Amino acid sequence: MPATSDTPTTSENTPQTSSAQTAPVQAQPQPYPLPWETPTQQAPHGITFDFNAGCRMRLPAEAGCTWHIRLKDMDTGNVLFEQSGIAEGFVMSSKRWFIRFQIDVWKERTGTPEELVFSYKYDATGKTVLIQFPIGTLGDTLAWMPYAARFTEQRGAHVICALSNLIRPLFEAAYPHIRFVTHEEVVEQKLAQTVYATYNIGLFFDDTACDWQPTDFRFVGLHKTAAYILGVSPAEEPAKITFPDEGRPIAEPYVCIAVQASSQCKYWNNPTGWAEVIAWLKGQGYRVVCIDQKPVHGTGIVWNHIPHGVEDLTGNHPLVERARWMKHAAFFIGNSSGLAWLAWSAGTPIVMISGFTHPTNEFETPYRVINWHTCNSCWNDPKLRFDHHDFLWCPRHANTPRQFECTRLITGAQVIGKLKLLQAGLTSNSV
């Protein structure tokens, strides 16, 4: 399911300087461990620098001279920041996404020409780079992991990925060249003291200055935003996952479904839709297994139950067990949720019932169901701010007869039509 990392931003578009005697103020999104307060890389003349949450540099006081510094984007040729006459200070770029920075530092002395004392070009080859994912976001982490792996291969870096301990078992064997840690381990092992660069992957709703992402994620898609933050190709691919038991859980043909969501706008809100689809599936000889975590979810007077007639596999089962059920299912039916991304990683054909997200928001599937005759895609409208605290969020039609029409007007017949196409494809592929 989509998740957020709300970010305070600065009004300036240039790096900020501060006294070397005080730690710099850093506008840091909060589900992530903070970078080390002092830049981790050593340079001549007592200068330190790194690329942890942007390009950072500390310039020490030196009697009889001041500093002239320039930060440049090597790929565009743009000078991003330049200032002379700095007695001492801390310089930090406003942009925290991937940029191939070039740093140039000159010493200035009265009556003598400037002396270039340090020139450095970003190069992560062989360096330790920390990529941090927010915890509690199954779908987002699955969506973003391929781009972290692509960064590892493209930059030749030793990458550490910080993420939820619940998700780590899916990745460790699939990506042996990447080290996986929890946020707690980042702090406990003091990893921030040594890393060359840090990139935080998330959905930055309020980042109007694009300090944490080069482009608004609502334009490029939930998964592809990681590619833009990390400076790699946005071509989509499912995350690689492994799990210890890949055996088929039941002999009969079956379908996995997931109906629950973190907000009512993400549900399939047609009151008879699931009943019609389940009856059709059973008529085709499939067992229908619900693999949601919760059998009932909601708030106030609005509660959503798993559909009548399904086999209940809900509960706090490990993700690797859910992945095993996905792997052998004929197909998966669900909404824009973490389990849909897990099904994609497991290689399962997916029927995605969507309305509040635009099709560009998730991975491509030929079996997406959306009704273009209704209001739709509010999630991807940058003018509308998603409210995670409002379970009944419907920004355009709240408290009107049109509330949640994006999925309420998706009929059972429309979904069954996609299932017939999928089933025909499966049959033709097996001939």
C-alpha positions as CSV (number, residue, x, y, z in Angstrom):
1,M,0.0,0.0,0.0
2,P,1.3,3.5,-0.6
3,A,3.0,5.0,2.4
4,T,4.5,8.4,3.2
5,S,7.5,10.0,4.6
6,D,6.5,13.6,5.3
7,T,9.4,16.0,5.0
8,P,10.1,19.5,6.3
9,T,11.8,21.5,3.6
10,T,13.9,24.7,3.5
11,S,12.8,27.7,1.5
12,E,16.2,28.2,0.0
13,N,17.4,26.4,-3.1
14,T,21.1,26.6,-2.2
15,P,23.2,24.8,0.4
16,Q,23.2,26.3,3.8
17,T,26.2,27.3,6.0
18,S,26.4,27.2,9.7
19,S,29.0,27.8,12.4
20,A,31.5,25.0,12.8
21,Q,30.9,25.2,16.6
22,T,27.3,24.0,16.3
23,A,25.9,20.9,14.7
24,P,24.0,21.8,11.5
25,V,20.2,21.9,11.5
26,Q,19.1,19.1,9.1
27,A,15.6,18.9,7.6
28,Q,15.4,15.1,8.0
29,P,12.3,13.0,7.2
30,Q,11.5,11.0,10.2
31,P,11.1,7.4,9.6
32,Y,14.9,7.2,9.0
33,P,18.0,7.2,11.2
34,L,19.8,10.5,11.0
35,P,23.2,10.9,9.3
36,W,26.3,11.3,11.5
37,E,26.6,14.9,12.7
38,T,30.1,15.2,11.2
39,P,31.0,14.4,7.6
40,T,32.6,11.0,7.4
41,Q,35.3,11.5,4.7
42,Q,38.7,13.1,5.3
43,A,40.2,15.7,2.9
44,P,43.4,17.8,3.1
45,H,43.7,20.8,5.4
46,G,41.3,19.4,8.0
47,I,38.3,19.5,5.6
48,T,35.7,16.7,5.9
49,F,33.0,15.9,3.5
50,D,30.4,13.2,2.5
51,F,27.2,12.6,0.6
52,N,24.9,11.7,3.5
53,A,21.6,13.4,3.0
54,G,23.1,15.6,0.3
55,C,26.6,16.9,-0.2
56,R,28.0,18.0,3.2
57,M,31.3,19.7,4.0
58,R,32.9,21.1,7.1
59,L,35.5,23.8,6.6
60,P,37.8,24.5,9.6
61,A,39.0,27.8,10.8
62,E,42.6,28.5,9.7
63,A,44.5,31.6,10.6
64,G,45.2,34.1,7.9
65,C,42.9,32.6,5.3
66,T,39.3,32.1,4.2
67,W,37.6,29.5,1.9
68,H,36.1,29.6,-1.5
69,I,33.8,26.6,-2.3
70,R,32.0,25.5,-5.4
71,L,29.5,22.6,-5.7
72,K,28.8,21.4,-9.3
73,D,26.6,18.8,-10.9
74,M,28.9,16.9,-13.2
75,D,26.1,15.5,-15.4
76,T,24.4,18.9,-16.1
77,G,27.4,21.2,-15.7
78,N,25.4,23.4,-13.5
79,V,27.1,25.2,-10.6
80,L,24.7,24.5,-7.7
81,F,26.4,26.6,-5.0
82,E,29.4,28.9,-4.9
83,Q,30.6,31.1,-2.1
84,S,33.9,32.8,-1.1
85,G,35.1,34.4,2.1
86,I,34.0,31.6,4.4
87,A,36.1,31.8,7.6
88,E,34.7,28.4,8.8
89,G,31.4,26.6,8.5
90,F,29.3,23.8,7.5
91,V,28.0,23.6,4.0
92,M,25.1,21.3,3.1
93,S,23.3,21.0,-0.3
94,S,19.6,21.4,-0.3
95,K,19.2,18.4,-2.7
96,R,19.4,15.0,-1.0
97,W,18.8,12.8,-4.0
98,F,21.5,11.3,-6.2
99,I,23.7,13.9,-7.8
100,R,27.3,13.4,-9.1
101,F,28.7,16.3,-7.2
102,Q,32.0,17.9,-7.9
103,I,33.6,19.7,-5.0
104,D,36.2,22.4,-5.4
105,V,37.8,24.3,-2.5
106,W,40.2,27.2,-2.7
107,K,42.2,28.9,0.0
108,E,42.0,32.7,0.0
109,R,44.7,35.0,1.4
110,T,44.9,38.7,1.1
111,G,47.2,39.8,-1.7
112,T,47.8,36.4,-3.1
113,P,46.0,34.4,-5.8
114,E,43.5,31.7,-4.7
115,E,45.1,28.3,-4.2
116,L,43.0,25.2,-5.2
117,V,43.5,22.8,-2.2
118,F,40.8,20.2,-2.8
119,S,39.0,19.0,-5.9
120,Y,36.9,15.9,-5.7
121,K,34.4,14.1,-7.9
122,Y,31.7,11.8,-6.5
123,D,32.6,8.2,-7.1
124,A,30.8,5.5,-5.1
125,T,32.9,2.6,-6.5
126,G,34.0,0.5,-3.6
127,K,32.5,2.9,-1.1
128,T,29.8,2.0,1.5
129,V,26.4,3.5,0.7
130,L,23.4,3.3,2.9
131,I,19.9,3.2,1.3
132,Q,17.1,3.6,3.8
133,F,13.5,2.5,3.4
134,P,10.7,3.5,5.8
135,I,9.5,0.6,8.0
136,G,6.0,-0.7,7.9
137,T,5.6,-0.5,4.2
138,L,5.6,-4.0,2.5
139,G,4.5,-2.9,-0.9
140,D,6.7,0.2,-1.1
141,T,9.8,-1.7,-0.1
142,L,9.1,-4.5,-2.6
143,A,8.5,-1.8,-5.2
144,W,11.8,0.0,-4.5
145,M,14.2,-2.9,-3.9
146,P,15.0,-3.5,-7.6
147,Y,16.3,0.1,-7.9
148,A,18.5,-0.3,-4.9
149,A,20.0,-3.4,-6.5
150,R,20.4,-1.5,-9.8
151,F,22.3,1.3,-8.0
152,T,24.6,-1.3,-6.5
153,E,25.4,-2.8,-9.9
154,Q,25.7,0.5,-11.7
155,R,27.8,2.4,-9.1
156,G,29.9,-0.5,-7.9
157,A,29.2,0.4,-4.3
158,H,29.0,-1.7,-1.2
159,V,25.3,-1.1,-0.4
160,I,23.6,-1.5,2.9
161,C,19.8,-1.5,2.9
162,A,18.0,-0.5,6.1
163,L,14.4,-1.8,6.3
164,S,11.9,-3.7,8.3
165,N,13.0,-7.0,9.9
166,L,9.8,-8.6,8.7
167,I,10.7,-8.0,5.1
168,R,14.5,-8.8,5.3
169,P,14.0,-12.6,5.0
170,L,12.5,-12.2,1.6
171,F,15.6,-10.4,0.2
172,E,18.7,-11.8,1.9
173,A,19.3,-14.8,-0.2
174,A,18.0,-13.1,-3.4
175,Y,20.5,-10.2,-3.1
176,P,23.6,-11.7,-1.5
177,H,25.8,-8.7,-2.6
178,I,23.7,-6.4,-0.5
179,R,23.8,-6.2,3.3
180,F,20.4,-5.9,5.0
181,V,20.0,-4.3,8.4
182,T,17.2,-2.8,10.5
183,H,17.0,0.8,11.5
184,E,17.9,-0.2,15.0
185,E,21.1,-1.8,13.8
186,V,22.0,1.3,11.9
187,V,22.0,3.2,15.2
188,E,23.4,0.4,17.4
189,Q,26.3,-0.4,15.0
190,K,27.0,3.3,14.4
191,L,26.9,2.7,10.7
192,A,26.3,6.4,9.9
193,Q,29.8,7.2,11.2
194,T,31.5,5.6,8.2
195,V,29.2,5.5,5.2
196,Y,30.1,7.5,2.1
197,A,26.6,8.4,1.0
198,T,23.0,7.9,2.3
199,Y,19.8,8.0,0.3
200,N,16.3,7.9,1.8
201,I,13.6,6.4,-0.3
202,G,10.0,7.4,0.4
203,L,6.9,9.3,-0.8
204,F,7.6,12.9,0.1
205,F,4.1,14.5,-0.2
206,D,5.1,18.0,0.9
207,D,8.4,18.3,-0.8
208,T,7.4,21.2,-3.0
209,A,11.1,22.3,-3.5
210,C,12.0,18.7,-4.6
211,D,14.8,18.5,-2.1
212,W,14.3,14.8,-1.3
213,Q,13.1,13.7,-4.8
214,P,13.9,15.1,-8.2
215,T,10.3,14.9,-9.4
216,D,7.0,14.4,-7.5
217,F,6.3,10.7,-7.1
218,R,2.7,11.2,-8.2
219,F,3.9,12.0,-11.7
220,V,6.3,9.0,-12.1
221,G,4.7,6.2,-10.0
222,L,5.1,4.8,-6.6
223,H,7.8,2.3,-7.6
224,K,9.7,4.5,-10.1
225,T,10.3,7.3,-7.7
226,A,13.1,5.2,-6.2
227,A,14.8,5.2,-9.6
228,Y,14.7,9.0,-9.8
229,I,16.0,9.4,-6.2
230,L,18.9,7.0,-6.9
231,G,19.7,8.1,-10.4
232,V,19.1,4.8,-12.2
233,S,16.9,3.7,-15.0
234,P,13.2,3.7,-14.1
235,A,12.5,0.6,-16.2
236,E,10.3,-1.6,-13.9
237,E,11.1,-5.1,-12.7
238,P,9.7,-7.2,-9.8
239,A,11.8,-7.6,-6.7
240,K,13.7,-10.8,-6.4
241,I,12.5,-12.8,-3.4
242,T,13.4,-16.2,-1.9
243,F,11.7,-18.4,0.7
244,P,12.7,-21.6,2.3
245,D,9.7,-23.8,1.4
246,E,8.6,-23.4,-2.2
247,G,6.4,-26.4,-2.2
248,R,2.8,-26.3,-3.3
249,P,0.6,-25.8,-0.3
250,I,-2.5,-27.6,-1.7
251,A,-3.0,-29.9,-4.6
252,E,-6.2,-28.4,-6.1
253,P,-6.1,-25.3,-8.3
254,Y,-6.7,-22.2,-6.2
255,V,-6.8,-18.4,-6.4
256,C,-5.5,-16.0,-3.7
257,I,-7.4,-12.8,-2.9
258,A,-6.7,-9.9,-0.6
259,V,-9.5,-7.5,0.2
260,Q,-8.3,-5.4,3.1
261,A,-6.6,-2.0,3.0
262,S,-5.4,0.8,5.2
263,S,-8.0,3.3,3.9
264,Q,-11.5,2.9,2.6
265,C,-10.7,4.5,-0.7
266,K,-8.4,1.5,-1.4
267,Y,-11.1,-1.1,-1.0
268,W,-13.3,-2.5,-3.8
269,N,-16.5,-0.7,-2.5
270,N,-19.0,-2.5,-4.7
271,P,-21.3,-4.2,-2.2
272,T,-21.9,-7.3,-4.3
273,G,-18.7,-7.4,-6.3
274,W,-16.7,-10.0,-4.3
275,A,-19.7,-12.3,-3.9
276,E,-20.2,-12.4,-7.7
277,V,-16.5,-13.0,-8.4
278,I,-16.1,-15.7,-5.8
279,A,-19.2,-17.5,-7.1
280,W,-17.8,-17.4,-10.6
281,L,-14.3,-18.6,-9.5
282,K,-15.9,-21.6,-7.7
283,G,-17.9,-22.4,-10.8
284,Q,-14.6,-22.6,-12.6
285,G,-13.3,-25.2,-10.1
286,Y,-11.0,-22.9,-8.1
287,R,-10.6,-22.9,-4.4
288,V,-10.6,-19.2,-3.2
289,V,-8.1,-18.4,-0.4
290,C,-8.0,-15.0,1.4
291,I,-4.5,-14.2,2.6
292,D,-5.1,-10.8,4.2
293,Q,-3.5,-10.3,7.6
294,K,-6.8,-9.2,9.2
295,P,-10.2,-10.9,8.7
296,V,-12.0,-7.6,9.7
297,H,-10.7,-4.1,9.4
298,G,-12.1,-0.6,9.7
299,T,-12.9,2.2,12.1
300,G,-16.0,3.8,13.7
301,I,-19.1,2.4,12.1
302,V,-17.3,1.3,8.9
303,W,-15.9,-2.3,9.1
304,N,-14.8,-4.5,6.2
305,H,-15.0,-8.3,6.5
306,I,-13.4,-10.9,4.3
307,P,-16.0,-12.2,1.8
308,H,-18.4,-15.0,2.5
309,G,-17.4,-18.3,1.0
310,V,-13.6,-17.9,1.0
311,E,-11.1,-20.1,2.8
312,D,-9.6,-18.0,5.6
313,L,-5.9,-17.9,5.7
314,T,-5.7,-14.6,7.5
315,G,-3.5,-14.0,10.5
316,N,0.1,-13.1,11.4
317,H,1.7,-15.5,9.0
318,P,5.3,-14.8,7.9
319,L,5.7,-13.1,4.6
320,V,7.6,-16.0,3.2
321,E,4.6,-18.3,3.8
322,R,2.3,-15.8,2.1
323,A,4.8,-15.7,-0.8
324,R,4.6,-19.5,-1.1
325,W,0.9,-19.4,-1.4
326,M,1.2,-16.7,-4.0
327,K,3.8,-18.6,-6.1
328,H,1.5,-21.5,-6.8
329,A,-1.8,-19.7,-7.1
330,A,-3.4,-19.6,-10.6
331,F,-3.7,-15.8,-10.1
332,F,-4.1,-13.1,-7.5
333,I,-7.0,-10.7,-7.2
334,G,-6.7,-7.6,-5.0
335,N,-6.4,-3.9,-4.7
336,S,-3.4,-1.6,-4.6
337,S,-1.7,-3.2,-1.6
338,G,1.5,-4.7,-0.4
339,L,0.2,-8.2,-1.2
340,A,-0.2,-7.2,-4.8
341,W,3.5,-6.3,-4.9
342,L,4.3,-9.6,-3.2
343,A,2.3,-11.5,-5.8
344,W,4.2,-9.6,-8.6
345,S,7.5,-10.6,-7.0
346,A,6.3,-14.2,-6.7
347,G,5.6,-14.3,-10.5
348,T,1.8,-14.6,-10.1
349,P,-0.6,-13.1,-12.7
350,I,-2.4,-10.2,-11.0
351,V,-5.9,-8.8,-11.4
352,M,-5.7,-5.4,-9.7
353,I,-8.9,-3.6,-8.9
354,S,-8.0,0.1,-8.8
355,G,-9.7,3.5,-8.7
356,F,-8.0,5.9,-6.3
357,T,-4.6,5.3,-8.0
358,H,-3.8,5.9,-11.7
359,P,-2.4,2.9,-13.6
360,T,1.0,4.5,-13.7
361,N,1.2,4.4,-9.9
362,E,1.8,0.6,-9.8
363,F,3.5,-2.0,-12.0
364,E,2.1,-2.8,-15.4
365,T,-0.5,-5.7,-15.5
366,P,-2.8,-6.4,-18.5
367,Y,-5.5,-7.3,-16.0
368,R,-5.9,-4.0,-14.2
369,V,-9.6,-3.1,-13.6
370,I,-10.5,0.6,-13.6
371,N,-13.7,2.4,-14.5
372,W,-12.9,5.6,-16.5
373,H,-16.5,6.7,-16.3
374,T,-16.2,7.6,-12.7
375,C,-14.0,9.9,-10.6
376,N,-10.6,8.3,-10.3
377,S,-6.9,8.7,-9.6
378,C,-7.1,11.2,-6.7
379,W,-4.0,9.7,-5.1
380,N,-1.9,10.9,-8.1
381,D,-3.3,14.4,-8.1
382,P,-0.6,16.7,-6.6
383,K,-3.3,19.2,-5.7
384,L,-4.8,16.7,-3.2
385,R,-3.0,15.9,0.0
386,F,-3.7,12.3,1.2
387,D,-4.7,12.3,4.8
388,H,-3.5,9.1,6.5
389,H,-5.5,9.9,9.6
390,D,-8.8,10.0,7.7
391,F,-9.9,6.4,7.1
392,L,-12.8,7.7,5.0
393,W,-10.6,10.0,2.9
394,C,-12.4,10.9,-0.4
395,P,-11.1,14.4,-1.3
396,R,-13.5,15.1,-4.1
397,H,-16.8,13.6,-3.0
398,A,-16.7,13.0,0.8
399,N,-20.1,12.9,2.5
400,T,-21.9,12.8,-0.9
401,P,-23.6,10.0,-2.8
402,R,-20.5,9.9,-5.0
403,Q,-18.1,9.0,-2.2
404,F,-15.8,6.1,-3.3
405,E,-17.5,5.8,-6.7
406,C,-14.1,5.0,-8.2
407,T,-14.4,1.4,-7.1
408,R,-18.0,1.3,-6.1
409,L,-19.0,1.5,-9.7
410,I,-16.6,-1.3,-10.8
411,T,-19.0,-4.2,-11.3
412,G,-18.5,-7.8,-10.7
413,A,-19.1,-8.4,-14.4
414,Q,-16.1,-6.0,-15.2
415,V,-13.8,-8.0,-13.0
416,I,-15.0,-11.3,-14.3
417,G,-14.4,-10.1,-17.8
418,K,-10.7,-9.6,-16.9
419,L,-10.6,-13.0,-15.3
420,K,-11.9,-14.6,-18.5
421,L,-9.1,-12.9,-20.4
422,L,-6.6,-14.1,-17.9
423,Q,-7.9,-17.6,-17.9
424,A,-7.9,-17.7,-21.7
425,G,-4.3,-16.6,-21.6
426,L,-3.4,-19.3,-19.1
427,T,-5.1,-21.9,-21.2
428,S,-3.4,-20.9,-24.4
429,N,0.0,-20.8,-22.7
430,S,-0.5,-24.4,-21.4
431,V,-1.3,-25.8,-24.9
